[in-house]
């Protein structure tokens, strides 16, 4: 097994404290990489993770950051750079809570807010991160996208639309910033645990939902169950492993790509 390596100096910034973000923070910390991660509302959980990892000897910072605010993003990146000496890795693993509805049932005003709460948050983070990476001699940007841009999933427009823009942004940055030593990639996420770690748990959870909610969620769940070739959901660690690779020295010749981690659902 080849151990992943990272630049000797500097650290990482992970936007998002969900299933993928938390798994990635743990993985970076275990690799000895200084890491800052952001949260919005889950302060107690974020501080508990930070405290746990620091007690094990890791260099970890939990920062409350609203990615919708440019000043907050700039301040967080500057704080991480000052603490670690440089930034060489920035990951977008955030996003608003999804609502699963067909397009005809989604009010334009709600869609607009969702786009601003996902696509623009990723754009804002990467826009302000690029100068930090360039100043430090290069580095890696990684964004979480979705398998829904490779295969249409029932009632999942709010996932697919903003992430399509994120994938376009990734390619654009990769092309523009390659001469500056900055790589940019995305991972297309499928079913990665979280609210249900098995198909049986998912069906049981849907059965407890209000009928009007279950009517839109159930078809999507059954479609996903039928598509996943590996016969099980993944986990946050599944995505974290891939992001860790894309950020590592071993992926130094990989840029502008969207790599799927979906158990074969997009085949």
Buried (B, 14 or more C-beta within 10 A) or exposed (E): EEEBEBBEEBBBBBBBBBBBBBBBBBBBBEBEBBBBBBBBEBEEEBEEBBEEBBEEEBBBBBBBBBBBEEEBBBBBBEBBBEEBEBBBBBBBBBBBEBBBBEEEEBEEEEBEEBBEBBBBBBBBBBBBBBBBBBEBBBBBBBBBBBBBBBBEBBBBBBBBBBBBBBBEBBBEBBEEBBEBBBBBBBBBBBBBBEEBBEBEEBBEBBEEEEEEBBEBBBBBBBBBBEBBEEEEBBBBBBBBBBBBBBBBEBBEEBBBBBBBBBBEBBE
